[in-house]
Amino acid sequence: MSAPRRALIVIDPQQEYFTGLLPIQYPPRDESIRRIADAVDAAERAGIPVVMVQHDAGDAAPVFNPTKQEFRLHASLEERDASAWKKLVKEYSSIFPGTGLHEWLSGNDIDTITLAGYMTNNCVIASAADAETRGITVEVLSDATGAIDIANDAGSADARTVHTTLMALLHSNWAAVAPTAAWVAALESGTALSKGNLPESAAAGAATHS
């Protein structure tokens, strides 16, 4: 099996998730942003492209408003040398529509994207599912992503439950899920991360919860 041709996609590591209206709750946001920085460091050492994405909801929106301070990247990323990064702005949950990312990946012979950033329960899962329709392999860094507590008319769940459940769901079909340290080791060895599948996940789930 040939080594994955990867790009690291950092989704919306914006101040909105730290000082804005959508603070990440799990994993702790100060920890996840450090793991994002670790992933960027590892990608740059390995010569893997880094794509930095920001969400723009328009200048009348209460969140991701480009006229507000919260639109900016987290300070730990803003202070870095970003000259080699590919920067994208998106308007949908998925990183693909209207961004030209799929074409850029194809033009650079990239077959695997590694997703870090926010939120697990919105842009990460939407991007992973969308990538399936485009024939792109997906990896997700479990400790370099994060979720929020949610409650609405359909129910409620705390951020830890949301995050851990969606990591298991992603690993069952759409992505190879691993912590950042395991991904860095895979980069160094030139190997793919192991990925689960739906039949095995279903069988193990039935055995666990029967």
Helices and strands as residue ranges (DSSP letters): E 6-11, G 15-17, H 29-46, E 50-55, G 69-71, H 75-78, E 86-90, H 101-107, E 112-118, I 120-124, H 125-133, E 137-146, E 150-152, E 155-157, H 159-173, E 176-178, H 180-189, H 198-209
